[in-house]
């Protein structure tokens, strides 16, 4: 007798949640980064039991689900129990993911048989600390992965990583042929935050160069490569701004959203790829900045 229970499609579940938000005119990577209760910077979601920051697609999932809470701290049911706490009865958890290496054998039994390791997606459930009760004095960890250049303007990050930025004109863009970022002057923007968010977007584009993250989107995404690169830059901007305590609530024009929706509806793994590449860009910038600051 066949199992009537359908296998859970984690890729599709999460993609559908992102699509739903975009169709409503919102994006899960655009959230205020300050704790409404304490004013403390808890911008990147983190594990309250370990202090480790979440990354990639999990950041967007937890931003989207966590805007009703005053904390960006999350933990599993078991972790809450292990430190003496308890998830309150009736609270609904949030699905997050991790990738586990899984070994398969290709061409088994043939002369060209070979082992190959592929990433296998797994899901698990977490709860916000505000969904739990803890004994008085319970130690909950804050994000321990905040970089040393937090609260520094994006322009200073550009200088530290040696990204050439040319000010002037009426267009913000990365010019691959000249390997530089073109930006209007600050007074042409509504405020410093709008300038920083836009510059962070273009700085993420800058990391696509073969000398840095070497993104080759055309191989997989073909005609959708441009839309994917814009999505990567948008998420990368959000990651970088959040890491530095900059409130980024600027959503791109409707035409961009329409293009993203087309890509996401055609490929349920596209948002995972975009968030992974945005994370890679963010990690490259963070590592390079810290190396150059220490030099």
N, C-alpha and C positions, 0 to 999 in steps of 0.2 A: 504494500500500500504506500503510495507516494505521500510525502509530507505536504499537507495543504498550506502550510505556513510559508509565504513567499520570503525569499532571502532579502534582507534589508539592503537597500542601495544607498549607502552613505553619501556617495558622490552626488546622486540625484537629490537627496534630501536637502543637503546644504546648498547646492546650486539653486534649488527652487526657493529657498529662503532668501538668497541674495537677489534673485530675479524679482521676487515679490516686493522687496524693498525698493529696488530701482523703478519698478512699474508704478510705485506710489510716489516717486520723485525724491526718494531718500537713499542714502548709501550707508552701509554699515561701517565704513571707514571714516565717516564724518561725525565725530562726537566731541562734546566738551571734555577736557582732560583734567579738570579740577574736582576734587572730592567736595561735594556740596555741603558736607557736614563739617569738615575740618579745614578745608582749603589746601590740604596736603596734596602734593603731586603724585598721583597714583595712575598716571596716564596709561601705561601699558598693563594689560591684564597679567596677573601673576598668581602663582600657587601660594596660598596663605600658609601652607604647612611647610614649604621649603624656601620660599622667596624667589624661586625661579620664574622668569618671565615666560609667558606663552609666546609662540611665534607663528608666522605664516597665517594660514586660514583661521586658526584658532583665535587670533587677535580680533579678526573681524566678527567672528561668531560671538565672542564674549562682549565686544563693544555693542553689538546689536541687541544682545539679550540683557546687558547690564546697565542700560541707561536709566532704569528705574531704581537702581541701588546707589548708595553713597560710597561704595567701596568697589575697587577693581580686584579684590582678593577672592579667589575661588579654591575649592578643594573637593575631593571625592567624599562620598559617604563614609568610607573606611577611614580616610585621613581625619575627618572631623571627629569620628569616634575614637581614633587612636590618641588624639590630644585632649580627650575628655569631653568633647562636645557632642552635639546631636543635631542632625537635620530635623527641623520641625515637621510634624506630621502634616501631610497634604501638600508639601512644597514640591514643585516640579523642577527637575534637573535640566541641565543643558547639555546637549550632545556636542562633544569635541572629538578630535581625531588624533591619531598618531600613525606613523608608518613603520611597520615591522618588516625586517628583511626576511624573504621567503625564497628558499632554494628550490629550483626546478631543474629537471634534466631535459634538454632538447635532443631530439633525434635518438631517443633511447633505443639501445640495441643495434645502432648503426655505427659505421666506422667514424662518422663525424659527430658522435655523441659528445655533448659537453654540458657542464653544469652552469647554470645562470642564476643570479640572485636578482629578484625583483622586489619592489616595495609593495607590501600588502597593507591596505588601509584597514585600520581598526577604529572602533568608536568606543568612547566611555563617557560616563555622565559626571558632571561637576555641579556644585552648588555654590552660590555666592555666600560669603560669610554672613550676610544679613538674613540668609534663610536658615541660619543655624543658631543654636543657643550654646554658649560656652560658660563654664564656671568663671567666676571673677578671678582675674589674674592670669588667665590663659594667654600664652604668648602666641600671637599671630604675626607672621613675617610680612614685611613690606617688600616691594620689588627691589632685589639686590643687584639687578643688572642695569641700573641707570648709568649711562656713560659719564665720563669726567667732564665732557663739554656741554652738559645739560644747561639750559637757559641761555645758551650762546646763540646769537643771530645766525641765520642760515648763510648770510654773506661771509661771516667769519669761518664757517665750515668750508665754504668754497675756497677761501684763501688757504686754509690749513691743508686741504687735500690737493691744492694747486689746480683747481678748476678755473679756467679763464672765463671771466664774466665781463661783457662789454655793455655798458649802460647807454641807453639812447634809443630813439625810434619808438614805434607804437606796437611792437610785437614782441612777445616772449617766446623764445624757441631755442632749441639746441641745433646748431649747424654742424652736421657731421663732417662736411668737407673741410671745415676750418677748426673742428674740434673745440668749439667754444659755445658759451651760452650768451644769447642776446636778451637783454632785459630793459624795459622802459625804466625811467627814473622813479625813485620812491614816491615823489610827489604826484605821480600820475596814477597811483593806486589809492584806494579808499583809506588804507591805513597800513601800518607796518606788518600786521598779521597777513593781510592779503598779499603783500609783497613777498613775505617769507614763504607762504604756502605755494605761491606760483614759482618762486625760485627753487624750492625743494622739488617741485614737479620736474622742472627742467634739469636740475642736478641729477635726478634719477635717470632721465634720458641720457645724460652725459655718461653715466656708468655703463651704458649699453655698448660703448666702444670696445673693440677687440682687445685693447690694452688693459681693459678693466674687467667687466663681467662677460663681455663677448656674447651678447644675446643674438641668436640666429633664429628669429621667429618664423621666417618665411619657410623654413624646412617643414615645419609642422602645420602652421596656420595659413600659409599661402596668402590669398587675398585679404584675409583677416589680420594679417601681421600688424598693420598700422593700428587697428582698433585694440589689439592686444597690447602693443607697446604703450598706447595711451592709458590703458587700464593699469598696467604695471606702474607707470609713472604716477598715476593718481593714488594708488595704494602706497607706493613708496613714499610719496609726499606726506601722506597721513602718518605712516610709521615714523618718519623722521621728525615731523612736527610734534607728534605725541611724545616721542623720546625726549624732546627738548622743551616740553611744556608750552608749546605754541598751539593755540586753539585754531584748528583748521576746519572751517565749516563752509568752505566754498565748493559747490557742486558744479561740475562742468555743464556746458550747454546741452540742451535736449538732444541735439544731433549726436553727441558723444554717447549719451545714455542709450539711444536707439541702436547705435553700432555695438555697444557692449552687450545689450540684450540679445542681439542677433548671434553674437559669438557664443554667449553662455547657453542659449537655447539649442545651439547646434552641437555643443561639446560640453558634457557635464563635468569634465575634468579641467576645463579652461580656467575657472576661477582658482582652482588649486595651483595650477601652473603660474598664473599671474601673481598670486600671493607669495608663492615660493620664490619667484624671480624678484619680486619687490623686497622680500626679506634678504635675499642674496645681495641686492644693491645696498640695502641699509647696513648690512654687516660689513660689506666692503668699505663703505664710507666711514663707518664707526672705527673699524680696524685701522684704516689709513690715517684717519684724523688722530687717533690716539698714538700711533707710531710717530707721526710728525710732531705732535706736541711734546712727546718724550725725547725726541732727537735734539 
